[in-house]
Amino acid sequence: MKTDMLPLFPLQVVLFPHAALPLHIFEERYRALLRMVIKESVEFGIVLTKGEDLSEIGCSAAVTSVMQMYEDGRMDVLVEGRRRFRILQVDDTRAQYLMGSVAYLEDRGELPDAARFAETVQMYNQLVELVYAGKVKMLDPETVLPDLSFVMAQKAGMDLDQRQQLLELDTEEERLALLREYLTAVLPRLKKLEEVDRIIRSDGYL
């Protein structure tokens, strides 16, 4: 298990591997963090925070685009999720921002059962058709790929607790099971307009 020191950016957001996330950086300590990350081309950690509490599991991120730099030092950037990690220790003495000793997490087990994978993808495609009306690409249920659960979870409208729960699971099979449970509950309600509006509002991070 590889360990590293990672700059930490606590947010009320759960970032998944492979997911894109736009950020508006305005606090001075996080401006300093992003300036360092951009200059040195290194990853930083995004971790869900609730009040003063940090979640133990987060996701590293890399800046893929600097969209705008403001005269007062604020910036708009686009980042991409990379690797799940567990925080082993937090250090608030090294920099303006938190540093974390982290261990990167690897998935356990083989690829999921093809039939259960196809069932989950088919349910996800129903949600995409009902909610996004062609604006989000459907997935091929015949193509079993690792980490595809994160792609589906990004657009499924899960709340923060559900997203964090999924991020913490160490096998694709467990993540797909959680998605199936969620989709089984939410799909019948998608016929109600207010439920469609809720999912649109809770999707992504804009």
Secondary structure, 3 states (H helix, E strand, C coil): CCEEEEEEEEECCCCCCCCEEEEEECCHHHHHHHHHHHHHCCCEEEEEEECCEECCEEEEEEEEEEEEECCCCCEEEEEEEEEEEEEEEEECCCCCCCEEEEEECCCCCCCCCHHHHHHHHHHHHHHHHHHHCCCCCCCCCCCCCCCHHHHHHHHCCCCHHHHHHHHHCCCHHHHHHHHHHHHHHHHHHHHCHHHHHHHHHHCCCC
